[in-house]
Amino acid sequence: MLSYAIFIKNLGDEFVVVRSSPHDDRVNKVDTLILDRKTGTLVCAFDEVSAINGIDYDKKRSAVYGRNLNGGGASLKYGIGADNSDGKQSVIISKASNIPVFYIALDSENIKNGMKEFLPDMGNRSEFEKKLFSYFVSSIIAQIEGLELNESRLNKYPELKNKLVAFKHIMEPLKANVKKSQAVKTRSKPR
């Protein structure tokens, strides 16, 4: 729930961030979904793990990597999409396939710290929340770049590849903004 809340607070109104259905969590190993409001595209899914190393982490990383490169990403029975009828956009439930999946890894100590430091106000973010978001964005970009190294395998799944590229374009400015705000904060600290 912490990563879900961090993404909601940091992605803003341009995206819809939702928890997956119990079915898709259990059967399709997807915890969180992100929909781009502008395009109406379900751009990615997250599978979360409370380990940053060890057997559980290695299994999750390997499984997610394999799902993208060997299976064309996630398929969901209860995904989300956008309906633009009546001149108004609404989020609808729809099947989805070829969704890039990323693992979000955070150990139990940082989960506890994140819960303690989390501010329930949508307009304010604690320093720890900012650091968590920066960590998540960096991790996702690294995973995308790792997948891009396997271009011949990605080319077998053009829909997955297109969504992967689209999500990378969403994440890169976020990473730049995080770095810029960290640089400003570092320069403004008294010496």
PEQUIZI-V505043 format. One record per helix or strand of 2 or more residues. SS is the DSSP state (hx for helix, st for strand). FROM is the first residue (numbers start at 1). TO is the last residue. If there is no record, write none. Layout:
ss->{SS:SS}
from->{FROM:FROM}
to->{TO:TO}
This chain:
ss->{hx:st:hx:st:st:hx:st:hx:st:st:hx:hx:hx:hx}
from->{2:15:22:32:41:54:74:85:90:101:108:127:151:158}
to->{14:19:28:36:49:71:83:87:99:105:117:148:154:188}
